[in-house]
Structure formats: structure tokens, C-alpha cells
Amino acid sequence: MRERRFGMRIKSLLFAIVALIGLCCAIPLGGSAGEEKDLDRPIPMDPSIKIGKLENGFAYYIKVNDDPENRAEIQLVVNAGSVLEDDDQRGLAHFVEHMAFNGTTHFEKNELIDYLQSIGMSFGADVNASTSFDETVYKLTVPTDSLHLLEQAFLVLEDWAHGITFDPAEVERERGVIVEEWRTRLGAGKRLAYTHYPVLFAGSRYAERMPIGKMEIVENAPPETLRRFYEDWYRPDLMAVVAVGDFDPDRIERLIIDHFAPLENPGDPRPREIFPVPDHAEPRFSIATDPEATGTNVSVIYKRDPSPMSTLEDYRRNIVEWLFALMIRDRFIEVARRPDPPFIGAGMPPRPHRAVRSKESIAIGISVAEGGVRRGLDALLTELERVRRYGFTPQELELAGTTLLRFVERMEAKKDKTNSNRFMKECIDHYLENDPIVEYSVQRELFESLIPTVTAEEMNGVLEELLTERNRVLLVSAPEETAPSIPDQAELAAVFEEAASGDVAPYEYEKVTEPLLAEKPAGGKIVEESADGELGTVEWKLANGIRVILMPTEFGQDEIDFIGWSPGGSSLVPDEDYRSAEAACQLAKESGVGPFDKTELRKKLIGSVAGVDPFIGSLYEGIRGGSSIKDAETMFQLLYLYATSAVFREEAYESYIDRQRIWLENEEASPERALGDTLEVTMAQYHPRRRPMTESTLAEIDLERVRDIYRDRFSDFGDYTFIFIGNLDLGALRPLVETYIGSLPATGREESWRDVGIDYPRGVVRKTIHKGLEPKGIVRLVFTGGFEWSPETEQALQAMTAVLRDRLRKTLREELSGTYGAHVGFDLDRLPRERYRID
């Protein structure tokens, strides 16, 4: 049970370091301004989603989707959260959510969880709930191949809607669980956030209605006060059911009508207010430090009223802002990749965040080195000022536009394999915030039509509209020991003024014109072919000894994925070179490949969806990657380049080391890091390869050794096996395999991995760590041993851990109210030795 959007969205606001699109690249822009659609028209809704409302105001959404098969996601959405609590109810919206699992009309006490587990659902993954400022959401994942089970699911939802019993004994027992949930989340992150929230939401009800609430109220509120919140706000005109899955939609609609049409609204309902966050003309600042903070983050947040999203003009505005975010992100990335960078990470989300119902926010966040707040903020504002004065170049706009087009094209290509959770989110956002639900083909058509109407001149004015002094909030979070180096409010305000008046040169865009691969390799022939009818695979053996196994599937409609590997990995390097081996592939990626540095390679790949990653694991090295169908040759070229032409640039190495060093600053202040590191070295009996990453171990990464190890590990492909899976056209793949994989070097070297001697400790080992400011503790129990692997053994171990997890939940959480949750997991190693670990 979670604080749903509260935690996710606020964290994004505070740190805003967003990976916007991974391998999204582009197709040539089509269309023209003359094809612009009538922008006053409403945004077309996805006709495959049935939206209805019962006479009592209860809303519902139904969407048929068979990913996953024979499963349905069914959620009850209550348009009420902690912001609606009375003064004596602070924390009780969340408490009500907990009580939904502790006794309802048809399911006493913990019978609900027991029943759902009996039909194969797990508490947490398939059965859960969350409370935010403005809404509460209950989640069920149920099988649809049984009508009885589907009907029971709707009975559960109906009970949650109006049948929670609030048994006094269960209320008393659940108090401890909520206190433990609160305690579990205590730490530097919460303390910093709780310093920032009153500034971010100053003057609003949101500043004093955190979903977790006040523990003195949680511990003492009588059941009647809980029931009052429930009866005031859990009513049909403030609720909706969203059902997405592999089912008969007419049957689902009938179940919704049968279970929710009889519900009645109170005779004199309390108004569901939207509480404002007051505007402010002057910028605000919040500076917070904490002794357990592990890094320094700066966020510049611009608040505004929620943007309408009903017409094509609104939709176009959203595209314009998305393009802006993509282009400014790319400039930030270039700055962060410099040696001794002013910040090591920066991001701006593609769309404003709506952390609360009455305001949305545009957040630009950076992570900086210790003592680097002023320098990092100045670099961030300088890039914004560069855009303000000179705008973006037409080339940048073209690349961003093609990136965005390719993104929506891929979404359309994969629409029939879209997971139900995505449609669920879209429906919930429509119910709560009136966000449009656009069918993927229509979305692609709209993007194709609207993006070409956006000009560089128009984009150059976006900054003035998006980022203003009004409603601006600057948040700084840092370790306590760095407090003397943090500028005060006046000094931070001066950084804004200096950036606005200082000298700023125009951005110089460097176009990349060289082909990805100047000359195709000679290639090699397939010398053997075989097929396995039972598995549906085809195997090719190449003249250089490489095996290629191909498995056509229907899972990915526009996807090709591959992995190739060979035994050896980092086990074949001495212990003193382990850190260099561990970093080798990351540094290869940081350096680009062939004649292209990383920035140039990224520009070169605009126009394709293809990615390749070399890896050196403990026992194997290899290359993995994927692409769309039409970008398969680009994928093969990247494979060939990383195998034969990896480069290790000094400036990339320096930038990587600088960023890692900044990330490591103050990591030792974290109690969780101390626990994790102690457990890791204890379980490995202090083996040198399991030392935690520190500044001293970081210093062991040597560029020359990195280069030598990478080239050695990828010098002989004769013993490689490649597996390709996806939408495979074997006729089209054959020449690509022969040309690029057939050309990989093969020297005939015979080698395998070696056992480096990392053993679990024997006997009973106890470790106690006293660290942390908050009154909380974490207990880890680890059991290890040898075993003989078989499918039956693995299944038995999986069943055993599931049973143990459930017993711990019932005993520790439900009976003793002693913890918020207990985790049980297991690992099985088959190499270098067969052994198990239960954690």
C-alpha cells in the first residue's frame, strides 16, 4: 500500500533527472504547414475504450486488451485523498485504504488476502492500493478464464466502495502497521522533502496534508473518525472502475452495473473542492541539508495552472513543449559529458508534472559535486539563457521532431502488444485530470501533421512562456557538511541575474555527415544449417566458427533482439584489474565508436531505432542489442563496430571518473548503503572483487588496462553463440549475418571461465551496524548452501519462499503489527558452482 502519485511525482519535481527516451530516433519529417489540421477541433478519443456513467454518477472505463492473456487489471479509483481530510483526520485517508484489506461486508479480517492468494494472486504485485493528495486507487489483477473469479473480483471492488467494516479490533491492530510504514520511509529523503514542501506549496492546504499524515492522529483516532471520512468521500459520484484486459466487454459492463448502480450518494454531500496553490510574484528559495544526504541536487521549478487538453491546439502546445524538453535535454547532456562537468546529470520532463490537482510544474533538475551548487546552477541557467537569446537551430528542431515521430511510430507498431497497465494509466488520468486518450494510430497521424508546423522561430519563444520568474521555486538539497559552501538566497538570486546579463555565445551545431560504417566488411559464409521443429529455431554456423540461433516469434511486432556470448569474462583478469574490466564496456559506450564520439554517434543514429551494448560479466563476455525491423542493418553495423573498432578517449575517461567521484561523495552517510556494503563483503568473505565502490577502488580503473582488457575479451569470436529473437525475416537477415557476424575475427583461442574463489561464509555470522538518525531498524537473514539443480528443485524453492513470505506477513504484520512488510527472495547459482541463497 503506497502513497501513489505523491511520492513518484514529488520526487520527479525535486530531482527531475529524467531519461526521456532511450533508443528513440527518427524518420524524415513529412507533411507541411499546409496540412495543419483545424486546431479548434476536439482531440479525438480512442473509440476502443468504452466510457460510461451510471445514474448515480459512478464512472467506468472498459478496454479489451490481451497483453497479458487471460488476465484483467481492474482498479477502483476514488477521487478523494489526503487533501480532503478534516483537521482531526490527517493521515486517515491512507488509514481507510489500509482498512479495505482488514474486513469488508463479504470478507472478514484477512479473508480477502487469503482468498486472492488462493486464486494465484500475490499481495503487493497483484493486490494493492495507494493514497495520494487527491485520489485513492485500489488495484486487482485477476484471471479471466473463470467467470466465477471475475465476478468475485467485482464483489471485492463493491466492498471497497461501500462495505469496509472498520472493526475496532482490526483498526487497533492496523495502527502499528501504518506507524511501521511511516518509520520505514524515514530518512534523509523524507526529511529534505518535508523541508521543501511548505515552500513549494506555501499557503495551500497541500502543505499540511501529506498522505502519510500525523502519527498522533493515526495512533489515536477512533474508528468513527475513520468512518466519517469514508462515508463523506467514498460515494458513487466520486468513484470510477477501470477494467482493462482479456475479457468480454459486455459482461464486464453488466458486472459494473450490477455491483455499482445500486450505490447511493448521501442526501447532503460535501462539495469536492479543488484546493488552490496560491501564485507568487517573487521567486522562492528552499535550502535544506541533512547529515545522511548522499548528494547535492538543485531543482528549478516553475508552477502554473493546469494546461487545458481538449483541442488540437492544446495537443499541439503539448508537442511544442515536448520538443523543447528534448532539445534542452540534449544540450544538458553535452555539458554533463565534459571533463570536470559543472553537473553530472540534468533533466527536464517532456510534460509538466501535476503533483497536485490545482497546479502543474515544469522542473529542471541537476546533480552537482560537493560545493558545486553555484557553478552547477550557473551552467544550467547559462544554457537556458543561450536558448533565450539565440534559440535552437533548425537542425536541432529537425532532430527532435524526428525523434518524437519515431517514438510515436514505435508505439503504434507495438500497440497490439501494449501491456494493460499502460491503458489503465491513461484511463485513470482521463477520469481524474481529463487527459485525452488518443488511439496510437491517430496519435501518429497527429504528430506527423502537427510537428512540421512547428518552426525554429516559434520554438525560440517557448522559453519565455514556460520559464518565468513568477511562481518560480528553487530547491537545494545537500549533505549537512557542505552547508558552508551553499550560497544563501541572495547569492542564488544573484546567479539568476548574472546569467541573464552575462556574455553568452550562440550554440554551434556540428552536423555529422560521415556514414556509420565507411566500408562494409568482406563477410563470411554460412557453412552449416539445421532446424529444430519442436523449439521453432533455425541454427546457422559460419565459416569463422560462430553459431547463430534464430527464433522467429510474434511477441514483438517490430522488434529484433539479440545476445551473443563467449565464456571467460572478468574471471580471466587478475584481481587487481577487476575494476578496469568492470568499467571497460561502459567506457567503450562513453567514448563512442570508430570515428564518432558519443555525441556524434547519438546524432548519427537519429533516424533509426537500434542499440548495441557490449558487456563483460563475471564468467562471460558478449554483446546484446536490438532494433526495429527496418533498422536491422544499423544494429548489425553497431555490433560490428563495438566488436572491432571500440575506442577509449581520454576525455571520455576523465568525464566518467569525475561523474563517478561526484556520485560517491557522501555515500558513506547512508545507513542503507552501510548495510548493503557490509552484507556484500560479508557474504563474499571480503573477496577483493566484492569490495564496495569507493574513491580508492575508483582509482583502480586504469585507462590503458581498460583498453587492453576490452580488446583482449573481444579479439576472438570463434567460440561465440548468438541468439536472435523477434519478428525475423530469415531471408533478410541472412546477408546481414554473413556480412557483419561472418566478418568478426576468430583466432581459434580455446578458453573458458575460471572460478575466482568467491565463497559464502560457513557457520553462523552475525553483524550489527549502528547507523542512522531515525528510530528504525532493518534485519537481514541470509541462508546459503549447495544443491543439485533441477527444474523441480527450483520450483520447490520458489514455492517455499512464497509460503515463507506469506507466513511472515501474517505473523509480523497482521498479528504483531511489528513491520510494514517482509521480503523473501532467493538466488540460484549454477556456475561456477551450484549453490543457493535465501535472503
C-alpha positions, -999 to +999 in steps of 0.1 A: +000+000+000+016+031-012+014+069-014+007+067-051+015+098-072+026+118-042+059+100-039+065+094-076+056+129-087+072+149-059+104+131-063+104+140-100+098+176-091+126+177-066+153+159-086+139+159-122+167+140-138+147+123-164+158+098-191+133+110-216+137+085-245+162+057-247+167+044-282+142+068-298+154+081-330+137+092-362+122+092-396+123+121-421+097+147-414+068+146-437+039+170-444+039+208-444+022+237-427-005+235-453-015+201-439-022+216-404-054+203-390-082+225-377-068+233-343-101+242-328-114+206-332-115+184-300-088+158-295-102+125-308-108+099-281-098+063-285-130+046-297-118+012-284-123+024-248-159+024-236-166+052-212-198+053-193-215+068-163-243+054-142-273+074-130-257+078-095-226+094-111-204+063-109-180+063-139-164+034-157-139+026-184-136-007-203-108-016-227-102-050-242-065-059-243-049-094-244-014-085-230-012-104-208-036-131-219-063-144-196-057-116-172-076-084-163-064-053-145-094-039-125-090-008-104-113+012-082-104+049-084-117+072-057-115+109-064-105+117-028-072+118-010-055+133+019-062+169+009-099+164+019-091+153+054-105+173+083-081+186+109-087+155+131-083+131+101-047+139+090-035+105+078-069+088+078-074+088+040-044+064+039-057+046+070-090+039+053-071+024+024-054+000+048-087-010+064-100-021+030-079-052+034-089-058+070-126-066+069-155-059+045-191-070+041-182-102+023-147-108+035-139-108+072-105-096+085-077-111+064-100-134+044-097-111+013-059-116+010-062-153+017-089-157-010-070-137-036-038-157-029-058-189-033-066-180-069-029-172-077-027-135-070+001-121-047-003-094-022+016-063-034+021-073-071-015-082-080-034-068-050-025-034-037-037+002-031-023+037-029-032+071-015-022+105-028-032+141-021-062+139-044-071+103-051-070+067-037-067+038-061-073+001-054-057-025-077-066-060-086-051-083-112-073-113-117-076-143-141-103-141-167-106-177-177-130-182-148-163-163-148-167-170-110-133-155-102-141-124-123-174-120-106-157-123-072-133-095-082-162-071-087-176-082-054-143-072-038-144-038-056-180-032-044-170-040-008-142-015-011-166+011-024-191+009+004-186-021+025-155-016+047-165-026+082-139-008+104-139-034+131-124-017+162-101-046+169-087-045+133-084-007+135-062-011+166-041-038+150-036-017+118-023+013+136+010-004+142+013-014+106+009+022+094+033+035+120+059+010+108+052+021+072+059+057+083+090+046+101+103+026+072+103+057+050+121+079+075+154+091+063+173+119+046+150+119+016+118+124+037+135+150+059+147+170+030+113+167+012+094+178+043+115+209+044+108+218+008+071+210+007+059+240+028+078+263+004+067+246-027+030+246-017+031+276+006-003+290+015-022+259+003-039+230+020-014+207+003+014+220+025-002+204+056-019+173+042+008+148+035-008+114+027+011+096+055-004+121+079+003+127+116+012+097+137-005+111+168-038+110+148-031+076+133-024+062+167-054+076+185-082+084+160-114+064+169-130+042+143-159+067+140-135+093+126-122+069+100-158+060+091-167+097+087-140+102+061-151+070+043-188+080+043-181+116+032-159+108+002-164+071-008-195+077-028-205+069-064-202+104-078-165+104-068-157+069-080-148+050-111-139+015-121-113+009-148-112-025-164-085-034-189-079-070-200-086-101-219-124-104-214-159-099-229-166-061-225-203-066-224-200-090-195-177-065-177-202-037-182-230-058-168-209-066-137-202-029-132-239-021-135-250-049-112-225-040-085-223-002-086-257+010-099-274+003-065-249+026-046-265+058-034-250+092-028-256+109+006-285+133+008-264+163+015-229+155+000-199+176+010-185+195-020-154+180-036-133+212-036-102+217-057-078+235-033-057+262-049-019+267-046-015+305-044+005+322-070+035+343-060+052+371-080+086+368-063+108+337-066+110+314-036+140+295-023+143+264-001+177+252+011+178+220+031+208+200+043+209+166+061+236+146+078+226+115+059+221+131+024+244+115-001+244+140-029+237+176-038+207+183-060+193+216-074+158+219-089+144+250-106+106+246-105+081+267-124+045+263-113+015+272-134-022+264-136-031+231-153-030+234-190-062+225-208-060+195-230-092+193-251-085+207-286-059+201-312-044+235-303-038+221-268-024+189-282+000+209-305+011+230-275+020+198-257+041+187-287+059+220-287+068+217-251+079+181-256+102+192-285+116+219-262+124+194-235+141+171-259+163+198-273+173+213-240+180+178-227+205+172-255+223+204-246+224+194-210+238+160-219+267+177-238+276+198-208+275+168-184+299+148-206+327+174-204+357+166-182+351+182-147+315+189-156+295+216-137+268+190-132+267+152-137+231+149-145+203+172-157+168+167-170+135+183-179+104+161-182+087+160-215+054+171-199+046+192-169+040+172-137+007+176-119+017+167-083-015+183-071-048+189-088-047+227-089-011+232-102+013+217-126+050+222-126+079+223-150+110+211-132+146+213-144+170+194-121+207+189-118+230+169-096+263+186-087+295+180-069+300+188-033+303+226-031+292+229-067+257+245-063+267+279-076+288+265-105+261+240-115+232+265-113+252+290-133+259+264-160+222+254-161+210+290-163+236+298-189+222+271-212+187+284-207+199+320-214+216+308-246+183+295-258+165+326-247+189+348-267+196+327-297+170+300-298+175+265-311+190+258-345+168+243-373+190+212-372+181+207-335+144+211-342+146+186-371+164+160-349+139+165-320+110+163-344+122+131-360+130+116-326+094+123-315+079+110-347+099+078-344+087+074-308+050+075-317+056+053-347+071+027-325+041+030-301+018+024-330+038-006-342+036-022-308+000-013-300-013-048-302+013-059-276+008-029-252+006-040-216-027-034-199-011-012-173-004+015-198-040+017-209-050+016-172-029+047-165-044+065-195-079+058-183-072+069-148-056+101-160-086+109-181-110+103-152-090+124-127-075+151-149-094+149-182-062+140-201-071+127-236-069+091-246-057+090-282-056+058-302-020+051-312-026+053-350-044+086-346-016+098-323+009+091-350-011+109-376-015+139-354+022+141-347+030+137-384+006+165-392+015+189-364+053+186-359+060+201-394+040+232-385+064+240-356+092+264-367+125+272-351+114+308-347+083+296-328+104+273-306+127+302-297+098+319-279+088+289-259+113+296-231+097+330-223+063+313-220+075+282-200+101+297-176+093+329-159+102+345-125+066+343-114+058+311-094+094+301-096+108+279-067+145+269-063+152+239-042+186+229-030+192+195-011+227+187+001+247+169+028+249+188+061+287+190+060+285+210+027+263+237+043+291+264+045+296+261+007+260+265-003+250+300-014+223+318+005+191+331-010+206+364-020+236+347-037+213+323-055+191+351-067+223+368-080+232+338-101+199+342-120+207+379-125+242+373-136+232+346-161+206+369-176+231+397-181+264+379-188+281+371-221+267+341-238+279+328-271+255+312-296+253+274-297+272+258-325+256+228-340+281+203-356+264+182-382+276+146-387+278+136-423+301+105-424+285+071-428+283+049-397+305+023-414+327+037-442+331+003-459+313-029-455+334-058-442+342-087-465+319-111-447+319-149-444+296-177-455+271-199-436+286-233-438+260-254-419+223-251-413+199-270-391+164-266-377+146-276-345+109-281-353+100-285-316+116-253-305+109-235-337+145-224-342+170-223-370+207-226-365+235-213-388+271-220-384+295-195-400+329-202-415+346-184-386+330-208-362+303-186-348+269-203-341+238-182-348+204-194-335+173-177-348+138-179-332+110-161-350+082-150-327+051-129-327+058-113-293+074-082-308+057-069-339+085-045-348+114-058-327+146-078-332+166-086-301+199-105-299+226-116-275+259-131-282+284-145-256+316-164-250+330-179-218+357-160-200+345-126-188+363-108-160+372-141-143+402-143-166+417-110-154+437-107-122+420-093-091+439-060-094+424-054-128+389-063-119+377-027-116+391-019-151+374-049-165+341-039-148+343-004-163+356-014-198+323-016-216+308+015-200+338+034-211+336+020-246+300+034-247+311+067-232+338+071-259+316+065-289+328+041-316+350+043-346+354+079-357+324+091-337+325+103-301+293+097-281+276+130-290+284+125-327+272+089-326+239+099-310+234+124-338+243+098-363+217+074-350+189+099-354+167+082-379+169+047-365+158+026-336+189+005-329+211+000-299+240-023-290+257-029-257+289-049-251+293-065-217+319-082-196+303-103-169+320-124-143+320-156-164+311-144-199+316-115-222+294-106-251+272-082-270+235-076-268+212-053-286+180-047-306+164-027-333+132-022-353+129-043-385+139-015-409+169-006-387+184-041-385+214-032-406+222-003-384+221-027-354+245-051-372+268-023-381+269-012-344+276-048-334+305-050-358+319-016-347+318-023-310+334-057-317+362-044-339+365-006-336+359+004-300+378+035-289+387+048-255+390+085-255+409+103-227+383+130-223+355+104-220+375+086-193+381+118-174+344+127-176+333+093-165+357+092-135+347+128-125+310+118-126+316+086-106+336+105-080+308+130-075+282+102-071+304+086-045+307+118-024+290+113+010+276+078+001+290+066+034+265+088+051+236+065+041+226+038+066+212+017+038+244+019+019+263+008+050+240-022+055+243-032+018+280-029+017+285-048+049+263-076+037+280-078+003+316-081+017+305-105+045+288-129+020+319-128-002+342-132+028+359-099+019+370-111-015+387-082-033+362-083-062+333-076-038+347-045-022+322-016-024+329+011-049+348+040-031+372+066-042+401+043-036+386+014-057+375+040-084+412+049-086+420+013-097+402+020-131+432+025-154+425+036-190+453+016-205+442-016-187+406-009-197+417-007-234+438-038-232+412-059-214+384-049-238+405-056-268+415-090-254+380-100-245+366-091-279+395-103-300+383-138-307+347-146-317+352-181-328+335-196-298+306-172-297+269-182-298+244-155-310+207-158-304+183-136-324+146-135-314+117-114-326+100-106-359+126-123-380+127-125-418+154-151-422+159-142-459+166-106-450+188-115-420+209-140-438+231-115-458+234-093-427+246-122-405+271-132-432+284-097-438+288-085-402+289-115-379+307-135-406+335-109-406+342-110-368+377-121-360+383-157-349+417-168-338+410-203-326+418-195-290+405-220-265+395-207-231+368-209-205+359-191-173+377-198-141+364-199-105+379-169-087+370-183-053+342-162-040+326-184-014+297-179+011+308-180+047+302-211+068+286-213+101+266-185+118+279-150+111+263-120+130+269-084+120+253-054+138+255-019+123+246+011+144+240+039+120+212+064+112+193+091+129+158+077+128+142+051+153+141+023+128+160-009+121+164-034+092+170-071+098+185-093+070+187-131+074+207-150+047+208-188+044+232-204+019+242-239+008+249-262-020+223-280-041+218-301-073+199-280-097+168-294-115+136-277-127+118-294-098+143-281-072+139-246-085+101-247-084+101-262-049+124-234-037+102-208-053+071-223-037+089-224-003+099-188-004+063-178-013+049-197+016+075-182+040+068-147+027+031-152+034+037-166+069+060-137+077+034-112+065+006-128+086+028-131+117+049-100+117+025-076+100-011-088+106-007-104+141+020-084+157+017-051+138+055-051+140+066-043+105+052-028+073+065-057+052+088-087+050+106-097+019+118-132+010+138-139-021+162-165-034+191-168-059+204-200-075+239-202-090+247-229-114+281-216-122+309-216-111+293-239-085+257-250-078+245-232-047+215-213-033+209-182-013+177-174+005+175-137+016 
